[in-house]
Amino acid sequence: MFINIGFGNFINAQQIISISRSDSAPMKRLVQTAKENGNVIDATQGRKTKTILVMTSGHIVLSALLPDTIANRFEGKNTCIDDIRKEEYENE
């Protein structure tokens, strides 16, 4: 299952550990360290980073969308799958 993180960029929802705001000092340090190690994927398309996604692979993904927007898309995807499973069980 993939989630749109803005501007035609998608990530695997099952690989997300954390969806965080980018404005705190610890998150800025996390991004700087990841950049030094070559573990940053910048999906902002040149816009201001608003969200930092921490992945199970150790990569840090930067997005220009708000964390709430991405979280709502994530929850929406799970809801859709749950609804499909409900329909499958009801039709059996």
RARAUR-V803790 format. One record per backbone hydrogen bond with DSSP energy under -1.0 kcal/mol. NH is the residue of the N-H (numbers start at 1). CO is the residue of the C=O. If there is no record, write none. Layout:
nh:co
NH:CO
NH:CO
This chain:
nh:co
3:11
5:9
9:6
11:3
13:1
15:12
16:13
17:54
18:54
20:52
22:50
28:24
29:25
30:26
31:27
32:28
33:29
34:30
35:31
36:32
37:33
39:34
41:60
43:62
47:44
50:63
51:63
52:20
53:61
54:18
55:59
56:15
58:55
60:39
61:53
62:41
63:51
70:66
71:67
72:68
73:69
74:70
75:71
76:72
77:73
78:74
79:75
80:76
81:77
82:78
83:79
84:80
85:81
86:82
87:83
88:84
89:85
90:86
91:87
